């Protein structure tokens, strides 16, 4: 058995490398630059969620604006680390009609409120306590971000943590495409 151990290790490594390459190719396909919005983009799923202040909001409330929907949780290290980038991006572009909605996944409001206060987040945070909105969007891992155009069309999806530079590249071009709203 000892003679075959190096061979088994090599085979295992090769199989793992092949799986990793396939995973990277599929993620790369998802992460291609977003195409300009067209009527071919499906509408993003509408929802009604509660804010930390107890107000009920829906995605429909933000028609006419570009929306970054970010699904996250306080227990998720990648989610926690991307919050500073989301806040910076929001501060830089909210005057251009950008809305960032942080959709917390299945946590209690006290834990979420404490994290939001500590992180000094100024964008709205919504509570998806039952996980129904995450399910409607097909979220299978956190964080996950969805880009929604001003007509409510789903422009794109980004699995994993986003950075301000990634958002500048992939989302900022859509900000100038919304008609002026009053």
Secondary structure by P-SEA (a helix, b strand, c coil): cccaaaaaaaaaaaaaaaaaaaaaaaaaaaacccccccccccccccccccccccccccccccccbbbbbbbbccccaaaaaaaaaaaaaaaaccccbbbbbbccccccaaaaaaaaaaaccccbbbbcccaaaaaaaccccccbbbbbcccccccccccccccaaaaaaccccccccccccc
